[in-house]
Amino acid sequence: MIKGIKVTLYEKTATEKDEFDKTIYTEIPVEVDNVLIEPMSAEDIVNTETIYGKKAIYRICIPKGDSHKWADSKVVFFDEEWQTFGFPLEYIEELLPLAWNKKYMVERYG
């Protein structure tokens, strides 16, 4: 049976505004279990760098039913920090037999 790993997601929450009316966010760590980590192919790495200007190293697969905000968020797995980017690939939950229905690309953070 396929099983993902536990990752730490730093979910952004708007807390206040600065003097220029720009929103200030606080990152709250949340542990999410059963997240699949998929390495990107060499061709995918080149394509994402060409399209987004960012170097995607992994794709993370989010479990069905998860309601966290993953877009443009910091995640930690393999003892390293990563940043999600791009639009998620999302499948129809009921039509997918596996436990995951959403994918995000991640780049090295920091």
N, CA, C and O atoms as a GROMACS GRO file, in nm:
protein
  440
    1MET      N    1   0.083  -0.118   0.000
    1MET     CA    2   0.000   0.000   0.000
    1MET      C    3   0.089   0.126   0.000
    1MET      O    4   0.189   0.131   0.072
    2ILE      N    5   0.053   0.223  -0.078
    2ILE     CA    6   0.128   0.348  -0.086
    2ILE      C    7   0.095   0.434   0.035
    2ILE      O    8  -0.021   0.448   0.073
    3LYS      N    9   0.199   0.491   0.095
    3LYS     CA   10   0.180   0.576   0.213
    3LYS      C   11   0.273   0.696   0.202
    3LYS      O   12   0.390   0.681   0.166
    4GLY      N   13   0.221   0.815   0.233
    4GLY     CA   14   0.302   0.936   0.231
    4GLY      C   15   0.373   0.958   0.363
    4GLY      O   16   0.366   0.875   0.454
    5ILE      N   17   0.442   1.071   0.374
    5ILE     CA   18   0.515   1.106   0.495
    5ILE      C   19   0.449   1.226   0.564
    5ILE      O   20   0.360   1.290   0.508
    6LYS      N   21   0.494   1.254   0.684
    6LYS     CA   22   0.446   1.370   0.757
    6LYS      C   23   0.531   1.490   0.718
    6LYS      O   24   0.654   1.483   0.720
    7VAL      N   25   0.466   1.601   0.682
    7VAL     CA   26   0.536   1.724   0.650
    7VAL      C   27   0.483   1.835   0.739
    7VAL      O   28   0.373   1.825   0.792
    8THR      N   29   0.562   1.939   0.755
    8THR     CA   30   0.518   2.057   0.830
    8THR      C   31   0.487   2.167   0.731
    8THR      O   32   0.572   2.208   0.652
    9LEU      N   33   0.364   2.212   0.735
    9LEU     CA   34   0.317   2.321   0.651
    9LEU      C   35   0.311   2.447   0.736
    9LEU      O   36   0.257   2.445   0.846
   10TYR      N   37   0.366   2.556   0.685
   10TYR     CA   38   0.358   2.685   0.755
   10TYR      C   39   0.246   2.764   0.688
   10TYR      O   40   0.265   2.831   0.587
   11GLU      N   41   0.128   2.754   0.749
   11GLU     CA   42   0.010   2.818   0.694
   11GLU      C   43   0.009   2.965   0.728
   11GLU      O   44   0.028   3.003   0.843
   12LYS      N   45  -0.013   3.049   0.626
   12LYS     CA   46  -0.012   3.195   0.645
   12LYS      C   47  -0.148   3.242   0.695
   12LYS      O   48  -0.252   3.202   0.643
   13THR      N   49  -0.145   3.328   0.798
   13THR     CA   50  -0.265   3.390   0.850
   13THR      C   51  -0.242   3.540   0.857
   13THR      O   52  -0.144   3.585   0.915
   14ALA      N   53  -0.334   3.617   0.798
   14ALA     CA   54  -0.322   3.763   0.802
   14ALA      C   55  -0.344   3.810   0.946
   14ALA      O   56  -0.445   3.776   1.008
   15THR      N   57  -0.249   3.888   0.999
   15THR     CA   58  -0.259   3.931   1.138
   15THR      C   59  -0.281   4.080   1.154
   15THR      O   60  -0.350   4.124   1.246
   16GLU      N   61  -0.221   4.160   1.064
   16GLU     CA   62  -0.235   4.306   1.077
   16GLU      C   63  -0.193   4.373   0.948
   16GLU      O   64  -0.154   4.306   0.852
   17LYS      N   65  -0.201   4.505   0.946
   17LYS     CA   66  -0.156   4.584   0.830
   17LYS      C   67  -0.044   4.676   0.876
   17LYS      O   68  -0.043   4.723   0.989
   18ASP      N   69   0.052   4.701   0.784
   18ASP     CA   70   0.159   4.794   0.818
   18ASP      C   71   0.118   4.937   0.783
   18ASP      O   72   0.004   4.960   0.740
   19GLU      N   73   0.209   5.032   0.800
   19GLU     CA   74   0.176   5.173   0.776
   19GLU      C   75   0.148   5.205   0.629
   19GLU      O   76   0.096   5.312   0.597
   20PHE      N   77   0.182   5.112   0.539
   20PHE     CA   78   0.154   5.130   0.397
   20PHE      C   79   0.031   5.049   0.353
   20PHE      O   80   0.007   5.030   0.234
   21ASP      N   81  -0.045   5.001   0.452
   21ASP     CA   82  -0.167   4.923   0.430
   21ASP      C   83  -0.140   4.787   0.364
   21ASP      O   84  -0.228   4.732   0.297
   22LYS      N   85  -0.020   4.736   0.383
   22LYS     CA   86   0.016   4.604   0.331
   22LYS      C   87  -0.009   4.501   0.441
   22LYS      O   88   0.026   4.524   0.557
   23THR      N   89  -0.068   4.389   0.406
   23THR     CA   90  -0.101   4.285   0.503
   23THR      C   91   0.026   4.217   0.554
   23THR      O   92   0.115   4.182   0.476
   24ILE      N   93   0.032   4.199   0.685
   24ILE     CA   94   0.142   4.126   0.750
   24ILE      C   95   0.087   3.989   0.789
   24ILE      O   96  -0.020   3.978   0.848
   25TYR      N   97   0.163   3.885   0.754
   25TYR     CA   98   0.120   3.748   0.780
   25TYR      C   99   0.203   3.684   0.890
   25TYR      O  100   0.321   3.714   0.907
   26THR      N  101   0.140   3.595   0.964
   26THR     CA  102   0.208   3.510   1.060
   26THR      C  103   0.202   3.368   1.007
   26THR      O  104   0.097   3.324   0.961
   27GLU      N  105   0.314   3.296   1.013
   27GLU     CA  106   0.317   3.158   0.967
   27GLU      C  107   0.297   3.065   1.087
   27GLU      O  108   0.372   3.071   1.184
   28ILE      N  109   0.196   2.981   1.078
   28ILE     CA  110   0.164   2.888   1.186
   28ILE      C  111   0.197   2.746   1.138
   28ILE      O  112   0.141   2.700   1.039
   29PRO      N  113   0.289   2.676   1.208
   29PRO     CA  114   0.325   2.540   1.165
   29PRO      C  115   0.213   2.440   1.194
   29PRO      O  116   0.156   2.439   1.304
   30VAL      N  117   0.183   2.357   1.094
   30VAL     CA  118   0.081   2.253   1.105
   30VAL      C  119   0.141   2.125   1.048
   30VAL      O  120   0.195   2.127   0.938
   31GLU      N  121   0.132   2.016   1.121
   31GLU     CA  122   0.182   1.889   1.069
   31GLU      C  123   0.070   1.820   0.990
   31GLU      O  124  -0.042   1.806   1.038
   32VAL      N  125   0.104   1.776   0.869
   32VAL     CA  126   0.008   1.708   0.783
   32VAL      C  127   0.066   1.571   0.750
   32VAL      O  128   0.179   1.560   0.702
   33ASP      N  129  -0.011   1.468   0.775
   33ASP     CA  130   0.034   1.331   0.754
   33ASP      C  131  -0.007   1.282   0.614
   33ASP      O  132  -0.101   1.335   0.555
   34ASN      N  133   0.062   1.184   0.565
   34ASN     CA  134   0.030   1.114   0.441
   34ASN      C  135   0.043   1.202   0.316
   34ASN      O  136  -0.042   1.197   0.227
   35VAL      N  137   0.149   1.282   0.310
   35VAL     CA  138   0.177   1.364   0.192
   35VAL      C  139   0.282   1.290   0.109
   35VAL      O  140   0.387   1.252   0.159
   36LEU      N  141   0.251   1.270  -0.018
   36LEU     CA  142   0.346   1.203  -0.108
   36LEU      C  143   0.444   1.305  -0.163
   36LEU      O  144   0.407   1.418  -0.194
   37ILE      N  145   0.569   1.265  -0.175
   37ILE     CA  146   0.674   1.349  -0.232
   37ILE      C  147   0.719   1.282  -0.362
   37ILE      O  148   0.763   1.167  -0.361
   38GLU      N  149   0.708   1.354  -0.472
   38GLU     CA  150   0.741   1.300  -0.603
   38GLU      C  151   0.852   1.384  -0.666
   38GLU      O  152   0.834   1.504  -0.685
   39PRO      N  153   0.967   1.324  -0.699
   39PRO     CA  154   1.072   1.401  -0.765
   39PRO      C  155   1.031   1.442  -0.906
   39PRO      O  156   0.964   1.366  -0.976
   40MET      N  157   1.071   1.560  -0.945
   40MET     CA  158   1.042   1.609  -1.080
   40MET      C  159   1.143   1.548  -1.177
   40MET      O  160   1.257   1.521  -1.140
   41SER      N  161   1.100   1.526  -1.298
   41SER     CA  162   1.193   1.477  -1.401
   41SER      C  163   1.281   1.593  -1.447
   41SER      O  164   1.247   1.710  -1.425
   42ALA      N  165   1.392   1.563  -1.511
   42ALA     CA  166   1.483   1.666  -1.561
   42ALA      C  167   1.411   1.759  -1.658
   42ALA      O  168   1.432   1.880  -1.657
   43GLU      N  169   1.326   1.702  -1.742
   43GLU     CA  170   1.249   1.782  -1.838
   43GLU      C  171   1.151   1.876  -1.766
   43GLU      O  172   1.137   1.992  -1.804
   44ASP      N  173   1.083   1.826  -1.663
   44ASP     CA  174   0.990   1.908  -1.585
   44ASP      C  175   1.062   2.023  -1.514
   44ASP      O  176   1.010   2.134  -1.506
   45ILE      N  177   1.182   1.996  -1.465
   45ILE     CA  178   1.261   2.100  -1.396
   45ILE      C  179   1.293   2.213  -1.494
   45ILE      O  180   1.277   2.331  -1.461
   46VAL      N  181   1.338   2.178  -1.613
   46VAL     CA  182   1.370   2.278  -1.715
   46VAL      C  183   1.245   2.355  -1.756
   46VAL      O  184   1.249   2.477  -1.768
   47ASN      N  185   1.134   2.285  -1.776
   47ASN     CA  186   1.010   2.350  -1.818
   47ASN      C  187   0.958   2.446  -1.713
   47ASN      O  188   0.917   2.557  -1.747
   48THR      N  189   0.959   2.407  -1.584
   48THR     CA  190   0.909   2.498  -1.480
   48THR      C  191   1.000   2.619  -1.465
   48THR      O  192   0.954   2.729  -1.437
   49GLU      N  193   1.130   2.598  -1.484
   49GLU     CA  194   1.222   2.711  -1.475
   49GLU      C  195   1.199   2.809  -1.590
   49GLU      O  196   1.210   2.930  -1.572
   50THR      N  197   1.168   2.756  -1.708
   50THR     CA  198   1.140   2.840  -1.824
   50THR      C  199   1.008   2.915  -1.807
   50THR      O  200   1.000   3.034  -1.838
   51ILE      N  201   0.905   2.847  -1.758
   51ILE     CA  202   0.771   2.907  -1.747
   51ILE      C  203   0.760   2.998  -1.626
   51ILE      O  204   0.714   3.112  -1.639
   52TYR      N  205   0.802   2.950  -1.508
   52TYR     CA  206   0.781   3.024  -1.383
   52TYR      C  207   0.903   3.103  -1.337
   52TYR      O  208   0.891   3.194  -1.254
   53GLY      N  209   1.020   3.070  -1.389
   53GLY     CA  210   1.142   3.132  -1.340
   53GLY      C  211   1.184   3.074  -1.206
   53GLY      O  212   1.266   3.132  -1.135
   54LYS      N  213   1.128   2.959  -1.171
   54LYS     CA  214   1.160   2.891  -1.045
   54LYS      C  215   1.196   2.747  -1.076
   54LYS      O  216   1.146   2.689  -1.173
   55LYS      N  217   1.283   2.691  -0.995
   55LYS     CA  218   1.332   2.556  -1.021
   55LYS      C  219   1.259   2.456  -0.932
   55LYS      O  220   1.292   2.441  -0.814
   56ALA      N  221   1.159   2.389  -0.988
   56ALA     CA  222   1.083   2.289  -0.914
   56ALA      C  223   1.167   2.163  -0.898
   56ALA      O  224   1.218   2.109  -0.996
   57ILE      N  225   1.182   2.118  -0.775
   57ILE     CA  226   1.260   1.997  -0.748
   57ILE      C  227   1.168   1.878  -0.720
   57ILE      O  228   1.193   1.766  -0.765
   58TYR      N  229   1.061   1.904  -0.644
   58TYR     CA  230   0.964   1.800  -0.610
   58TYR      C  231   0.823   1.847  -0.640
   58TYR      O  232   0.798   1.967  -0.656
   59ARG      N  233   0.734   1.751  -0.646
   59ARG     CA  234   0.591   1.776  -0.650
   59ARG      C  235   0.535   1.709  -0.524
   59ARG      O  236   0.568   1.594  -0.496
   60ILE      N  237   0.453   1.779  -0.448
   60ILE     CA  238   0.393   1.718  -0.330
   60ILE      C  239   0.246   1.689  -0.360
   60ILE      O  240   0.176   1.770  -0.421
   61CYS      N  241   0.200   1.574  -0.315
   61CYS     CA  242   0.063   1.529  -0.338
   61CYS      C  243  -0.011   1.537  -0.205
   61CYS      O  244   0.029   1.475  -0.107
   62ILE      N  245  -0.120   1.613  -0.204
   62ILE     CA  246  -0.195   1.643  -0.083
   62ILE      C  247  -0.308   1.541  -0.066
   62ILE      O  248  -0.378   1.509  -0.162
   63PRO      N  249  -0.328   1.490   0.057
   63PRO     CA  250  -0.434   1.391   0.079
   63PRO      C  251  -0.574   1.448   0.056
   63PRO      O  252  -0.598   1.567   0.077
   64LYS      N  253  -0.663   1.363   0.013
   64LYS     CA  254  -0.803   1.402  -0.006
   64LYS      C  255  -0.860   1.454   0.125
   64LYS      O  256  -0.826   1.405   0.233
   65GLY      N  257  -0.946   1.553   0.115
   65GLY     CA  258  -1.014   1.606   0.234
   65GLY      C  259  -0.933   1.710   0.310
   65GLY      O  260  -0.984   1.769   0.405
   66ASP      N  261  -0.808   1.733   0.272
   66ASP     CA  262  -0.725   1.831   0.342
   66ASP      C  263  -0.773   1.972   0.308
   66ASP      O  264  -0.795   2.003   0.191
   67SER      N  265  -0.790   2.057   0.410
   67SER     CA  266  -0.844   2.191   0.387
   67SER      C  267  -0.742   2.302   0.417
   67SER      O  268  -0.780   2.419   0.425
   68HIS      N  269  -0.615   2.267   0.434
   68HIS     CA  270  -0.512   2.368   0.460
   68HIS      C  271  -0.484   2.450   0.335
   68HIS      O  272  -0.513   2.408   0.223
   69LYS      N  273  -0.428   2.568   0.355
   69LYS     CA  274  -0.391   2.657   0.245
   69LYS      C  275  -0.246   2.629   0.208
   69LYS      O  276  -0.154   2.668   0.281
   70TRP      N  277  -0.224   2.563   0.095
   70TRP     CA  278  -0.091   2.521   0.052
   70TRP      C  279  -0.027   2.618  -0.047
   70TRP      O  280   0.095   2.616  -0.064
   71ALA      N  281  -0.105   2.701  -0.113
   71ALA     CA  282  -0.052   2.789  -0.218
   71ALA      C  283   0.048   2.889  -0.161
   71ALA      O  284   0.021   2.955  -0.060
   72ASP      N  285   0.164   2.899  -0.225
   72ASP     CA  286   0.271   2.992  -0.186
   72ASP      C  287   0.305   2.983  -0.037
   72ASP      O  288   0.319   3.084   0.031
   73SER      N  289   0.318   2.860   0.011
   73SER     CA  290   0.347   2.837   0.153
   73SER      C  291   0.479   2.763   0.170
   73SER      O  292   0.524   2.691   0.080
   74LYS      N  293   0.539   2.782   0.286
   74LYS     CA  294   0.662   2.711   0.320
   74LYS      C  295   0.624   2.573   0.375
   74LYS      O  296   0.531   2.562   0.454
   75VAL      N  297   0.695   2.470   0.332
   75VAL     CA  298   0.677   2.335   0.384
   75VAL      C  299   0.814   2.278   0.421
   75VAL      O  300   0.916   2.314   0.361
   76VAL      N  301   0.814   2.190   0.518
   76VAL     CA  302   0.939   2.127   0.562
   76VAL      C  303   0.924   1.976   0.550
   76VAL      O  304   0.832   1.916   0.606
   77PHE      N  305   1.017   1.915   0.475
   77PHE     CA  306   1.028   1.769   0.469
   77PHE      C  307   1.171   1.736   0.433
   77PHE      O  308   1.242   1.820   0.377
   78PHE      N  309   1.214   1.615   0.463
   78PHE     CA  310   1.353   1.573   0.444
   78PHE      C  311   1.449   1.668   0.516
   78PHE      O  312   1.561   1.689   0.470
   79ASP      N  313   1.406   1.725   0.628
   79ASP     CA  314   1.485   1.818   0.710
   79ASP      C  315   1.530   1.941   0.632
   79ASP      O  316   1.634   1.999   0.664
   80GLU      N  317   1.454   1.982   0.533
   80GLU     CA  318   1.484   2.102   0.455
   80GLU      C  319   1.357   2.182   0.434
   80GLU      O  320   1.246   2.128   0.441
   81GLU      N  321   1.374   2.313   0.409
   81GLU     CA  322   1.260   2.401   0.384
   81GLU      C  323   1.238   2.417   0.235
   81GLU      O  324   1.333   2.430   0.157
   82TRP      N  325   1.110   2.416   0.195
   82TRP     CA  326   1.069   2.426   0.055
   82TRP      C  327   0.957   2.527   0.046
   82TRP      O  328   0.892   2.559   0.146
   83GLN      N  329   0.933   2.579  -0.074
   83GLN     CA  330   0.826   2.676  -0.098
   83GLN      C  331   0.739   2.623  -0.211
   83GLN      O  332   0.789   2.588  -0.318
   84THR      N  333   0.608   2.618  -0.188
   84THR     CA  334   0.517   2.577  -0.296
   84THR      C  335   0.499   2.693  -0.393
   84THR      O  336   0.509   2.810  -0.354
   85PHE      N  337   0.472   2.662  -0.518
   85PHE     CA  338   0.445   2.768  -0.616
   85PHE      C  339   0.361   2.711  -0.730
   85PHE      O  340   0.346   2.590  -0.744
   86GLY      N  341   0.308   2.802  -0.809
   86GLY     CA  342   0.226   2.763  -0.924
   86GLY      C  343   0.085   2.727  -0.884
   86GLY      O  344   0.047   2.732  -0.766
   87PHE      N  345   0.008   2.690  -0.983
   87PHE     CA  346  -0.130   2.649  -0.960
   87PHE      C  347  -0.133   2.500  -0.928
   87PHE      O  348  -0.057   2.423  -0.986
   88PRO      N  349  -0.221   2.458  -0.837
   88PRO     CA  350  -0.227   2.316  -0.806
   88PRO      C  351  -0.291   2.236  -0.919
   88PRO      O  352  -0.380   2.285  -0.988
   89LEU      N  353  -0.245   2.115  -0.936
   89LEU     CA  354  -0.314   2.019  -1.022
   89LEU      C  355  -0.416   1.952  -0.931
   89LEU      O  356  -0.379   1.886  -0.834
   90GLU      N  357  -0.542   1.968  -0.962
   90GLU     CA  358  -0.646   1.913  -0.874
   90GLU      C  359  -0.736   1.820  -0.953
   90GLU      O  360  -0.780   1.852  -1.063
   91TYR      N  361  -0.762   1.705  -0.895
   91TYR     CA  362  -0.844   1.603  -0.958
   91TYR      C  363  -0.978   1.595  -0.886
   91TYR      O  364  -0.992   1.644  -0.774
   92ILE      N  365  -1.077   1.534  -0.949
   92ILE     CA  366  -1.207   1.514  -0.887
   92ILE      C  367  -1.194   1.400  -0.787
   92ILE      O  368  -1.163   1.287  -0.825
   93GLU      N  369  -1.216   1.430  -0.659
   93GLU     CA  370  -1.195   1.333  -0.552
   93GLU      C  371  -1.265   1.200  -0.575
   93GLU      O  372  -1.206   1.094  -0.558
   94GLU      N  373  -1.391   1.207  -0.615
   94GLU     CA  374  -1.472   1.085  -0.628
   94GLU      C  375  -1.425   0.995  -0.742
   94GLU      O  376  -1.452   0.875  -0.742
   95LEU      N  377  -1.354   1.052  -0.839
   95LEU     CA  378  -1.312   0.974  -0.954
   95LEU      C  379  -1.170   0.919  -0.942
   95LEU      O  380  -1.125   0.842  -1.027
   96LEU      N  381  -1.100   0.958  -0.837
   96LEU     CA  382  -0.962   0.915  -0.818
   96LEU      C  383  -0.956   0.805  -0.713
   96LEU      O  384  -0.999   0.827  -0.600
   97PRO      N  385  -0.904   0.687  -0.747
   97PRO     CA  386  -0.902   0.577  -0.651
   97PRO      C  387  -0.797   0.590  -0.541
   97PRO      O  388  -0.808   0.522  -0.439
   98LEU      N  389  -0.698   0.675  -0.558
   98LEU     CA  390  -0.592   0.689  -0.458
   98LEU      C  391  -0.634   0.786  -0.347
   98LEU      O  392  -0.743   0.842  -0.352
   99ALA      N  393  -0.547   0.805  -0.249
   99ALA     CA  394  -0.578   0.889  -0.132
   99ALA      C  395  -0.541   1.036  -0.151
   99ALA      O  396  -0.559   1.115  -0.059
  100TRP      N  397  -0.490   1.076  -0.269
  100TRP     CA  398  -0.445   1.212  -0.293
  100TRP      C  399  -0.516   1.269  -0.414
  100TRP      O  400  -0.541   1.196  -0.511
  101ASN      N  401  -0.550   1.398  -0.410
  101ASN     CA  402  -0.620   1.456  -0.524
  101ASN      C  403  -0.566   1.592  -0.567
  101ASN      O  404  -0.622   1.654  -0.658
  102LYS      N  405  -0.459   1.640  -0.504
  102LYS     CA  406  -0.407   1.772  -0.537
  102LYS      C  407  -0.254   1.767  -0.535
  102LYS      O  408  -0.195   1.700  -0.450
  103LYS      N  409  -0.189   1.838  -0.630
  103LYS     CA  410  -0.043   1.841  -0.636
  103LYS      C  411   0.006   1.985  -0.645
  103LYS      O  412  -0.054   2.068  -0.714
  104TYR      N  413   0.115   2.013  -0.575
  104TYR     CA  414   0.184   2.142  -0.584
  104TYR      C  415   0.330   2.118  -0.616
  104TYR      O  416   0.387   2.018  -0.574
  105MET      N  417   0.391   2.210  -0.690
  105MET     CA  418   0.535   2.206  -0.715
  105MET      C  419   0.604   2.278  -0.600
  105MET      O  420   0.550   2.373  -0.543
  106VAL      N  421   0.725   2.232  -0.566
  106VAL     CA  422   0.802   2.298  -0.461
  106VAL      C  423   0.944   2.327  -0.509
  106VAL      O  424   1.003   2.249  -0.584
  107GLU      N  425   0.996   2.439  -0.463
  107GLU     CA  426   1.135   2.476  -0.491
  107GLU      C  427   1.208   2.488  -0.358
  107GLU      O  428   1.146   2.501  -0.252
  108ARG      N  429   1.338   2.483  -0.364
  108ARG     CA  430   1.423   2.497  -0.244
  108ARG      C  431   1.402   2.634  -0.186
  108ARG      O  432   1.402   2.733  -0.259
  109TYR      N  433   1.384   2.642  -0.055
  109TYR     CA  434   1.355   2.768   0.013
  109TYR      C  435   1.476   2.808   0.097
  109TYR      O  436   1.530   2.727   0.172
  110GLY      N  437   1.518   2.931   0.083
  110GLY     CA  438   1.624   2.983   0.168
  110GLY      C  439   1.762   2.975   0.110
  110GLY      O  440   1.858   3.016   0.174
   0.00000   0.00000   0.00000
